[in-house]
Every structure is written in C-alpha cells, then in structure tokens.
Amino acid sequence: QVQLVESGGGLVQAGGSLRLSCAASGNIFSRNAMGWYRQAPGKPRELAALIAATAVTNYKDSVKGRFIISQDNAKNTVYLQMNSLKPEDTAVYYCHSVGFDNYWGQGTQVTVSS
C-alpha cells in the first residue's frame, strides 16, 4: 500500500503564502494524476488543483493565478504553492491520487486570517 503524507499547512495572514507537500511512499505518478482537494467546514470537498502524469495542470477557477501545483518524480512528491491567500481558502487540504490508484493523504489544515 502507498501512503501519502502531507505537510506545510498552517495559519497565515491574508495575502500570505504557504507551500504544501505530499510525499508518496512509492512511485505512483506515472499511473495517476495527483490532485489537491480541499474541504471547508460545512462545505463539500472540492478539487483545487490537478496535475496529470503528463504534467498538464488544471485549477479551480477561484485559485487560478494564485496556486501552482507541481510534482517532483525523483522525490515522489507533489507540491501546492499557494500565494495571495484569502480567508475563503481556509480549509483542510488533501492530497489524492486519481486514476489507477485511489489514495488519500491525512489532510493538512490551512487557515487564512483576515
């Protein structure tokens, strides 16, 4: 079984930045897209950013231009660089493999204060 371990969440002021990391215990990037999902209290989980094995990326409209998803195949790690953070970005962020596998990270809390 592959585990996804997330890190990098925290409390930041509006306008600040955070970089989330998701380290996979095995090389699964060749057979999956990797996504960052988020879930705010009382709201459904939503896809914030996705990166395919081809490195093609896709973003939720509200984070376009502010978030950047990337992957380092050598390190089996996916990143989410979050810039110009807004209070509405506050959520638990989850790493997820999409495709051949179906793994979820434990989630990391991101809180953006106004």
C-alpha positions in Angstrom: 0.0 0.0 0.0 1.1 3.5 -0.8 0.8 6.2 1.8 0.5 9.9 1.1 1.9 12.2 3.8 1.1 15.8 3.7 2.8 18.7 5.4 3.1 22.5 5.2 -0.3 23.7 6.4 -0.6 26.4 9.0 -2.0 29.8 9.9 -1.3 32.8 7.7 -2.5 36.3 7.2 -4.5 37.2 4.1 -2.1 37.8 1.2 0.5 35.4 2.6 1.8 32.2 1.1 2.1 28.5 2.0 3.7 25.6 0.3 2.0 22.2 0.8 3.9 19.0 0.2 2.6 15.5 -0.4 5.1 12.7 -0.2 4.2 9.3 -1.6 5.8 6.2 -0.3 6.0 4.8 -3.8 6.3 5.9 -7.4 2.7 6.3 -8.5 2.9 9.4 -10.6 3.3 7.5 -13.9 -0.1 5.9 -13.5 -2.1 8.6 -11.7 -3.0 12.2 -11.8 -2.3 13.9 -8.5 -4.8 16.3 -7.1 -5.1 18.7 -4.2 -8.6 18.8 -2.8 -9.9 21.0 0.0 -12.8 21.0 2.3 -14.0 23.9 4.3 -16.3 23.5 7.3 -19.9 22.8 6.2 -18.9 22.6 2.6 -18.3 19.6 0.2 -14.8 18.6 -0.7 -13.7 20.2 -3.9 -10.8 19.9 -6.3 -8.4 22.8 -6.1 -5.7 21.7 -8.4 -4.7 18.7 -10.5 -1.6 17.6 -12.3 -1.6 14.7 -14.7 1.3 12.3 -15.4 1.9 14.4 -18.5 2.4 17.4 -16.2 -0.7 19.1 -17.6 -2.4 21.1 -14.9 -5.9 22.2 -14.1 -7.2 24.6 -11.4 -10.4 25.6 -9.8 -11.3 29.0 -11.2 -11.1 30.7 -7.8 -7.4 29.7 -7.3 -6.1 30.3 -10.9 -3.2 32.6 -10.9 -2.6 32.1 -7.2 -1.9 28.4 -6.8 0.6 26.3 -8.6 0.7 22.5 -8.5 3.9 20.7 -9.3 5.5 17.3 -8.9 9.0 16.0 -8.4 9.1 12.5 -9.7 12.5 11.8 -8.2 11.2 12.6 -4.8 7.7 11.1 -5.3 6.3 14.4 -4.0 3.6 16.7 -5.1 3.5 20.4 -4.1 0.9 23.1 -3.9 2.3 26.6 -3.8 -0.4 28.9 -2.6 0.1 32.6 -3.0 -2.1 35.6 -2.3 -4.1 33.6 0.2 -7.6 34.7 1.0 -9.8 33.8 4.0 -12.0 31.8 1.7 -9.1 29.5 1.0 -9.4 28.3 4.6 -9.9 24.5 4.5 -8.4 21.1 5.1 -6.3 20.3 2.1 -5.9 16.7 1.0 -3.6 15.0 -1.5 -5.2 12.4 -3.7 -4.1 10.0 -6.4 -6.6 10.0 -9.3 -6.7 7.1 -11.8 -5.1 3.7 -11.3 -4.9 4.1 -7.6 -7.1 5.8 -5.0 -5.0 7.1 -2.1 -5.7 10.0 0.2 -3.5 11.9 2.5 -4.4 12.6 6.0 -5.2 16.3 5.3 -3.4 19.4 6.5 -5.2 22.5 7.8 -4.8 25.8 6.1 -6.2 28.8 7.9 -6.1 32.3 6.4 -7.0 35.2 8.7 -8.4 38.4 7.5 
